[in-house]
Amino acid sequence: MSDDALPTTLTLDEAFRAAFFLTKQYVALEREPGEGLVLFGQYPQSDPARWEDWQKAVRRAVNADEAIDPLTENLSRDDG
């Protein structure tokens, strides 16, 4: 897959890795990242409960009744 091509679906493992890399990327970009964010970035590699927590988060993300949708403003953007 080229760097520009994105899949339309991800496995749970792929999505977990994507969230991990997004967090690492954000921490690296911050000049002085907060301790909480740094700890959160370490969490996927260090906490034995991480996979169960990830599955719970995915269930929330696919729940149509969830009140918060962080993608709302991004869903209507034109990716060109």
C-alpha positions in Angstrom: 0.0 0.0 0.0 1.4 3.4 -0.9 1.7 6.1 1.7 -1.2 8.1 0.1 -3.6 5.1 -0.1 -5.8 4.5 3.0 -7.9 1.4 3.6 -11.6 1.8 4.1 -11.6 -0.6 7.0 -9.2 -1.6 9.7 -8.9 -4.7 12.0 -9.0 -4.1 15.7 -5.3 -4.6 15.8 -4.6 -2.1 13.0 -6.9 0.5 14.6 -5.2 0.0 18.0 -1.8 0.5 16.4 -3.1 3.6 14.6 -4.3 5.1 17.9 -1.0 4.3 19.4 1.0 6.0 16.6 -1.3 9.0 16.6 -0.6 9.5 20.3 3.2 9.0 19.9 3.1 11.5 17.0 1.3 14.1 19.0 3.6 13.7 22.0 6.6 14.1 19.7 5.2 17.3 18.2 4.6 19.0 21.6 7.5 21.0 22.9 6.5 20.2 26.5 3.8 17.4 26.5 1.9 17.0 29.7 2.7 14.1 32.0 -0.8 12.7 31.6 -0.4 12.6 27.8 3.0 10.9 28.1 1.6 8.3 30.4 -1.4 7.8 28.1 1.1 7.2 25.3 2.9 4.5 27.3 -0.4 2.9 28.4 -0.9 0.7 25.2 2.5 -0.9 25.7 2.5 -1.3 29.5 -1.0 -2.0 31.0 -2.3 -5.5 30.9 -5.9 -4.2 30.8 -5.2 -2.3 27.6 -6.8 -4.8 25.1 -10.0 -5.1 27.1 -10.2 -1.3 27.5 -9.6 -1.0 23.7 -12.4 -3.4 23.0 -14.7 -1.4 25.2 -13.7 1.8 23.5 -14.4 0.2 20.1 -17.9 -0.9 21.2 -18.6 2.7 22.3 -17.3 4.0 18.9 -19.7 1.8 16.9 -22.7 2.4 19.3 -25.1 4.6 17.4 -26.6 5.9 20.7 -23.3 7.5 21.9 -23.9 11.2 22.5 -20.3 12.3 21.7 -19.0 12.1 18.1 -15.5 13.4 17.7 -15.7 13.0 13.9 -18.8 15.2 13.3 -16.9 18.2 11.9 -14.5 16.0 10.0 -17.2 13.9 8.3 -18.4 16.8 6.1 -14.9 18.0 5.0 -13.9 17.6 1.4 -10.7 15.5 1.1 -10.4 16.6 -2.4 
